[in-house]
Amino acid sequence: MISLIGAFSFSCFRIENMYLACFFPN
């Protein structure tokens, strides 16, 4: 399952509870 974590200026996605992928809207 995919968990969406709302951050300040970026969003982080925890996929399969294995690794954390953060995307920065530059």
HTML snippet that shows the backbone in 3Dmol.js (N, CA, C, O; Angstrom):
<script src="https://3Dmol.org/build/3Dmol-min.js"></script>
<div id="view" style="width:600px;height:400px;position:relative"></div>
<script>
const pdb = `
ATOM      1  N   MET A   1       0.837  -1.194   0.000  1.00  0.00           N
ATOM      2  CA  MET A   1       0.000   0.000   0.000  1.00  0.00           C
ATOM      3  C   MET A   1       0.877   1.251   0.000  1.00  0.00           C
ATOM      4  O   MET A   1       2.028   1.209   0.436  1.00  0.00           O
ATOM      5  N   ILE A   2       0.334   2.352  -0.487  1.00  0.00           N
ATOM      6  CA  ILE A   2       1.123   3.581  -0.582  1.00  0.00           C
ATOM      7  C   ILE A   2       0.586   4.629   0.401  1.00  0.00           C
ATOM      8  O   ILE A   2      -0.606   4.936   0.416  1.00  0.00           O
ATOM      9  N   SER A   3       1.476   5.157   1.204  1.00  0.00           N
ATOM     10  CA  SER A   3       1.082   6.175   2.179  1.00  0.00           C
ATOM     11  C   SER A   3       1.580   7.543   1.744  1.00  0.00           C
ATOM     12  O   SER A   3       2.756   7.717   1.424  1.00  0.00           O
ATOM     13  N   LEU A   4       0.667   8.516   1.736  1.00  0.00           N
ATOM     14  CA  LEU A   4       1.051   9.855   1.312  1.00  0.00           C
ATOM     15  C   LEU A   4       1.268  10.745   2.529  1.00  0.00           C
ATOM     16  O   LEU A   4       0.377  10.919   3.360  1.00  0.00           O
ATOM     17  N   ILE A   5       2.467  11.303   2.615  1.00  0.00           N
ATOM     18  CA  ILE A   5       2.790  12.178   3.737  1.00  0.00           C
ATOM     19  C   ILE A   5       2.893  13.624   3.260  1.00  0.00           C
ATOM     20  O   ILE A   5       3.790  13.956   2.484  1.00  0.00           O
ATOM     21  N   GLY A   6       1.985  14.487   3.717  1.00  0.00           N
ATOM     22  CA  GLY A   6       2.010  15.887   3.293  1.00  0.00           C
ATOM     23  C   GLY A   6       3.073  16.659   4.035  1.00  0.00           C
ATOM     24  O   GLY A   6       3.107  16.665   5.266  1.00  0.00           O
ATOM     25  N   ALA A   7       3.944  17.310   3.284  1.00  0.00           N
ATOM     26  CA  ALA A   7       5.017  18.087   3.902  1.00  0.00           C
ATOM     27  C   ALA A   7       4.844  19.567   3.563  1.00  0.00           C
ATOM     28  O   ALA A   7       3.800  19.976   3.056  1.00  0.00           O
ATOM     29  N   PHE A   8       5.876  20.370   3.848  1.00  0.00           N
ATOM     30  CA  PHE A   8       5.777  21.807   3.623  1.00  0.00           C
ATOM     31  C   PHE A   8       5.689  22.129   2.137  1.00  0.00           C
ATOM     32  O   PHE A   8       4.618  22.463   1.630  1.00  0.00           O
ATOM     33  N   SER A   9       6.811  22.030   1.447  1.00  0.00           N
ATOM     34  CA  SER A   9       6.828  22.394   0.027  1.00  0.00           C
ATOM     35  C   SER A   9       7.069  21.179  -0.855  1.00  0.00           C
ATOM     36  O   SER A   9       7.229  21.297  -2.070  1.00  0.00           O
ATOM     37  N   PHE A  10       7.094  20.012  -0.226  1.00  0.00           N
ATOM     38  CA  PHE A  10       7.344  18.804  -1.008  1.00  0.00           C
ATOM     39  C   PHE A  10       6.494  17.657  -0.478  1.00  0.00           C
ATOM     40  O   PHE A  10       5.988  17.721   0.642  1.00  0.00           O
ATOM     41  N   SER A  11       6.340  16.630  -1.264  1.00  0.00           N
ATOM     42  CA  SER A  11       5.537  15.482  -0.860  1.00  0.00           C
ATOM     43  C   SER A  11       6.391  14.227  -0.826  1.00  0.00           C
ATOM     44  O   SER A  11       7.190  13.978  -1.730  1.00  0.00           O
ATOM     45  N   CYS A  12       6.213  13.440   0.231  1.00  0.00           N
ATOM     46  CA  CYS A  12       6.993  12.212   0.338  1.00  0.00           C
ATOM     47  C   CYS A  12       6.057  10.996   0.277  1.00  0.00           C
ATOM     48  O   CYS A  12       4.989  10.992   0.890  1.00  0.00           O
ATOM     49  N   PHE A  13       6.461   9.993  -0.453  1.00  0.00           N
ATOM     50  CA  PHE A  13       5.653   8.792  -0.581  1.00  0.00           C
ATOM     51  C   PHE A  13       6.393   7.582  -0.024  1.00  0.00           C
ATOM     52  O   PHE A  13       7.518   7.283  -0.424  1.00  0.00           O
ATOM     53  N   ARG A  14       5.734   6.889   0.915  1.00  0.00           N
ATOM     54  CA  ARG A  14       6.373   5.685   1.454  1.00  0.00           C
ATOM     55  C   ARG A  14       5.747   4.474   0.781  1.00  0.00           C
ATOM     56  O   ARG A  14       4.608   4.105   1.070  1.00  0.00           O
ATOM     57  N   ILE A  15       6.502   3.864  -0.114  1.00  0.00           N
ATOM     58  CA  ILE A  15       5.978   2.744  -0.902  1.00  0.00           C
ATOM     59  C   ILE A  15       6.397   1.397  -0.322  1.00  0.00           C
ATOM     60  O   ILE A  15       7.576   1.154  -0.060  1.00  0.00           O
ATOM     61  N   GLU A  16       5.414   0.534  -0.128  1.00  0.00           N
ATOM     62  CA  GLU A  16       5.660  -0.822   0.370  1.00  0.00           C
ATOM     63  C   GLU A  16       6.403  -0.818   1.701  1.00  0.00           C
ATOM     64  O   GLU A  16       6.955  -1.836   2.119  1.00  0.00           O
ATOM     65  N   ASN A  17       6.411   0.350   2.368  1.00  0.00           N
ATOM     66  CA  ASN A  17       7.082   0.476   3.661  1.00  0.00           C
ATOM     67  C   ASN A  17       8.539   0.044   3.587  1.00  0.00           C
ATOM     68  O   ASN A  17       9.110  -0.427   4.571  1.00  0.00           O
ATOM     69  N   MET A  18       9.142   0.214   2.393  1.00  0.00           N
ATOM     70  CA  MET A  18      10.537  -0.193   2.223  1.00  0.00           C
ATOM     71  C   MET A  18      11.436   1.037   2.109  1.00  0.00           C
ATOM     72  O   MET A  18      12.406   1.189   2.852  1.00  0.00           O
ATOM     73  N   TYR A  19      11.092   1.906   1.164  1.00  0.00           N
ATOM     74  CA  TYR A  19      11.927   3.090   0.982  1.00  0.00           C
ATOM     75  C   TYR A  19      11.051   4.346   0.914  1.00  0.00           C
ATOM     76  O   TYR A  19       9.843   4.268   0.691  1.00  0.00           O
ATOM     77  N   LEU A  20      11.691   5.505   1.113  1.00  0.00           N
ATOM     78  CA  LEU A  20      10.959   6.765   1.086  1.00  0.00           C
ATOM     79  C   LEU A  20      11.334   7.585  -0.142  1.00  0.00           C
ATOM     80  O   LEU A  20      12.499   7.923  -0.350  1.00  0.00           O
ATOM     81  N   ALA A  21      10.332   7.897  -0.945  1.00  0.00           N
ATOM     82  CA  ALA A  21      10.591   8.674  -2.155  1.00  0.00           C
ATOM     83  C   ALA A  21      10.017  10.083  -2.008  1.00  0.00           C
ATOM     84  O   ALA A  21       8.812  10.257  -1.829  1.00  0.00           O
ATOM     85  N   CYS A  22      10.891  11.078  -2.087  1.00  0.00           N
ATOM     86  CA  CYS A  22      10.435  12.466  -1.956  1.00  0.00           C
ATOM     87  C   CYS A  22      10.583  13.195  -3.283  1.00  0.00           C
ATOM     88  O   CYS A  22      11.611  13.093  -3.952  1.00  0.00           O
ATOM     89  N   PHE A  23       9.535  13.939  -3.654  1.00  0.00           N
ATOM     90  CA  PHE A  23       9.566  14.685  -4.903  1.00  0.00           C
ATOM     91  C   PHE A  23       9.492  16.181  -4.613  1.00  0.00           C
ATOM     92  O   PHE A  23       8.555  16.650  -3.967  1.00  0.00           O
ATOM     93  N   PHE A  24      10.491  16.927  -5.097  1.00  0.00           N
ATOM     94  CA  PHE A  24      10.519  18.364  -4.868  1.00  0.00           C
ATOM     95  C   PHE A  24      10.048  19.125  -6.115  1.00  0.00           C
ATOM     96  O   PHE A  24      10.692  19.049  -7.161  1.00  0.00           O
ATOM     97  N   PRO A  25       8.932  19.855  -6.011  1.00  0.00           N
ATOM     98  CA  PRO A  25       8.389  20.637  -7.136  1.00  0.00           C
ATOM     99  C   PRO A  25       9.248  21.861  -7.417  1.00  0.00           C
ATOM    100  O   PRO A  25       8.862  22.984  -7.096  1.00  0.00           O
ATOM    101  N   ASN A  26      10.411  21.641  -8.016  1.00  0.00           N
ATOM    102  CA  ASN A  26      11.312  22.747  -8.295  1.00  0.00           C
ATOM    103  C   ASN A  26      10.800  23.509  -9.510  1.00  0.00           C
ATOM    104  O   ASN A  26      11.415  24.491  -9.926  1.00  0.00           O
TER     105      ASN A  26
END
`;
const viewer = $3Dmol.createViewer("view");
viewer.addModel(pdb, "pdb");
viewer.setStyle({}, {cartoon: {color: "spectrum"}});
viewer.zoomTo();
viewer.render();
</script>
